[in-house]
Amino acid sequence: MKFDNPEDIVQLTPLWTGERFPNGRPKVSDDVLRRMRKITLEEAWGPLWNRGYTNQFEGDFKIIHPEKTMVGRAVTAVMMPRRPDLHETLLTYGHEQEGRKGFFNQWVIDSLGEDDVVVVDMYDKIYQGTYVGGNLSTAISTRTKRGGAVIWGGIRDNQQVVQIENINVYFRGSDPTAIGDCTMISMNAPTRIGRAVCLPGDIVLGTPSGVIFIPPHLAELTVVQAEKSQVRDVFGFVRLKEGVYTTAQIDSSWTVALWSDFLNWFNQSDDAAEYRHLTWDRELEEARKIDANGSNDVRL
């Protein structure tokens, strides 16, 4: 077996057709990451759930900076309880065959780049399950700039970690012990975090409510749907305050006339400026079909 094997990563992520890192990990664009930071958990959850991705969210965490949103590309690892022969075999292999230094958790953190997030199944181990402390959290900060960690296990040095402003850490509990009595069996392979599944290159969206893992091939679609919902809501609030439409009209499928009003506002209002990269051809075509059929009962 190999840790962080490019052939395995490519095989596991065939739906991603865009750019990849040298190790095969999908590289969702910086622009999509930037836009992802402005959407809510529920806005991200809906497109995934509706496409059958029903095991992408986990909310049972403690959070170092609960007021902050975290977005980044997943670098995954799976740990398990130590069995001496397996432990020595894998540790020796990593050191001698792959040139890695230190303990397993250091291997993962040494591989991080900008906007990465460490995602670790520490099998809910807290005593001697402290995947990061002050030093390694500082290393995450230095390498990722604004990433962080999602750890299904423990951390230590909380009073130091909380002082690191540009990352966030989601974890299960704290303990003063160092990491020990455990072995890493995979790096950048499928990882289970509570009831959620994460693959290398998934976009990690960490919110005050928990963490959702967005498959890379659905990341841009998720952002676009969220942005469309946001700007439609802005328009709806404006027109409701003006008394132009009723809530029933805003919340149901829009007629062609309502869409025309929206598009005029969308192309002129300062409130819509940041959303003007969006296109609305599909929605307008659907509205024409609905008008033709005389149906107006479901919001697009």
N, C-alpha and C positions, 0 to 999 in steps of 0.2 A: 504494500500500500504506500501511497504518497500523500503528504499533507499539501493542501492548496494546489491540487493538480489541475492544470488548464484543460486537459481533455475531459475530465470529469465535470468541470464547471460548465463547459460548453454543452456537453451532453444533457446536463440537468436543466438548461435554460434555452431550449430550442426556439421558443416563441420570440425571443429577443433577436432582432435583426440589425440593431444599431451598433455603435462603437463599443469595443470591449477593452478592458485593461489587459496588460501583457499576460496576466494569469487567467484570462478568459472571463473574468467577472464583468457582467453588463455594466456599461457606463452611461447611465441616464444623464442627460445634458445638465450643465450648470443652470441653464435658464429654467428648466422644469423644476429643479430643486428650489430656485429662488421663488418661483410662483407657488410651489407647494407650501412654503412657509406662511402663506397668507390664507390657507384654507382650514376648515374645521375638521375635527375627527369624523363627524357625521357626514360631511360632504365627501370625504374620502371613502367612508364605509359603504355608502349606497351603491356606487358603480361596481364595487367588488362583490358585494352580496348579490346583486342582481345578475351577476355573471357566474355564480356558483362558488365564489371564493368566500366561504362562510366560516373559515377557521383562520382568520388573519388578525384578530384583535385579542389583546390581553390587557386587563385593567388592574390586576391585583398587585400593585407595586407601591413601594415608597419612592419618592422622587427628590433628588437633591435640590432642584430649582423648579418647584411645582408651578410657578407662574410663567415659565418659559416654554416655548415650542422648540422641539428638536427635529431636524430633518437631515438625513444623510443616507449614504449607500451602505448596505449591510456587509460586514465582514463577519462570518459566522464561525463558531467553534462549539464542539460537544465534548463535555467532560463526563467522566463516570468514576465510581469508586475504584480505589487502587487495588489491583491484583498484581503481586510482585513481578511475575514473569512478563505479563503484558506491559506493565509500567516500564520496566528496564529495557525491553525490546524497543518500544516506541521512543523513549527518551534518547536511547543510544542511536537509533536510526536518525532522528532529527539532528542530533549533534554531529554525527560522523558522516552521514550520507547527504544531508541537506545544509550542513554548515550553520545550524541555528544555535543561538546562545541562550543560556539561562533556563528557566522553567517554562512550561508550556504556555502560560499566560503571556509571558514576555515575547514568545514567538509571534503570537497574534498581534500584539500591540506594535511590535517592530515592523509589521507589514503595512501599517495604516498609512493612508494618504489623506489629502484634504477632503473634507466633507464625508469622511467615513464614520460609521457607527459600529462599534463592537457589539455583536449579538451572541450571547453565550448561554448555553444550557448547562448550568452548574448543578442540575438535578435537585434544585431547591436546598442546596447545602449552604449553611451559614457558618456554623462552627468549623473552622479550618476550610471554609468555602469562600473566603474573601478574595474575589478575583482581582480587585484593584484596591489600592489605598492611595495615599497622597502622592507617592512618586509616580506610579503608573498612570494615575489620573492626570498628572502634570504632563506626562509623555503623550497621552491621548490629546490633551489640549494643544500641545506643540505641533503634533503631526496633523491633526484634523482641522484645526483652526476654529471650527464651530460644530463639531460632531458630538461624540459622547459614547455611552455604553448602555446596553440593555442586558441585565444579568439576572438570570433565574437562579439566584443564589445571593451570596453576601458581599459586602464591602467592609473596609476598615478605614480608619482615619477620617471619619465623617467631618470632623471640625476643620480639617485641612481641605477636603474635597469641596466643601460648600463655599470655600473662598475662591474657587476657580470659576470665573464668570462666563467663559466662552464655550463651555460644554455643559451637557446635562447627563445625569446618571439615573437610570431606573433600576431598582434592586429590590430584593425581598426582605433583607434584614441586615443588621450590623453585628460585628463581633471583633474583639481586639486581636484574635488569633490571626496568624498568617495563613496563606493558602497551603494546603497539604493533604496527604492521604487521598489523592485524586490523580486521574490520568486523562489526557486529551486523546480522544480516538478519531477525531476528524477536524479539519480546518477548511472552511469554505465548502461545506456540504450541507444537506438539509438539516435544519435545527428546529427543535420544538421548544417554544417558550410558553409554558403553561398550556393553554388550549389553542395556541396559535402556531403556525408553521412559517418559517422564514428560510428563504434561499439566498445564497450569496448574490449581491447586487440588487436585492429588493430595496425599495425606498422605505426607510424607517421614518414614520411620522409619530413623534412623541408629543403628547398633549397632557394637560392636567388630568384628563380622564383615563389615560393609559396610552398604549402603543399599538399602532396598526402597521402591518407589513404589506406594502403595495408591490405586486409583481412589476418588474421593469417594463414589460410590454403593455401594461395598463396605466403606467404613471402619467403620461401626457394626457390620455383620455380622461383620467380621474381629475386632473387639474382643470382641463377645459370644461368638463361638466360642472365642476365647482364654481369656476369663474362665471359661467353662463347663469348659474343659479343666483350668484351674488349680484350681478349687474341687473338681472331681471327684478330682483327684490328691491334694488335701489330705485328703479323706475316705478315699480309698483307703489312703494312708499310715497314717492312724489305725487303720483296721480291720485292716490287715495286721499292725501292731504288736500289736494286741489278739488276733490269731489268729482273728478272726471269719471271714475269707474267705481263700481261696487266691489266688495271683497270677493263676491261670487265670480265676477268677471275676471279679476286678477288671478284667482286660484284655480279656475277651470282652464280648459284649452283656449288659447287665444285665437280670435278671429283674424282674418287677413287685415281688417281695418285696424284692430288693436296692434297687430304686428307692425303695420305701417307707421302708426303713431310711435311705437317703441323705436323703430329704426331711425326715424327722424330725430328723436331725442338722443339715441345712441351716437349718431354721427355728429351731433352738435354740442351736447352737454359736457361741461368740464368733469362732471361726476363720472362720466363713462370713458374718459380719456385713457385710463390705464388698461381698459378692456378692449381697445379697438383692434387688437390682433385677432379677435374672435370673428368667425363668420356665421351666418344665420340662414344659409340657403336651404338646408335640410328642414329646419323648423318652419320656414315660410312655405315650403312645398307641402309639408304635413298640414299646415293651416288651410291651404287651398283645398286639400282633399277633405278635410273636416267640414269646411264651408259647403263644399259640393254635396256632401252626404247629409248635411243638416244636423250633424252631431256636435255637441259642445259640453261633454261631461267629464273629460279627463285632461288634466294639465299635461302639456308636452314635457 
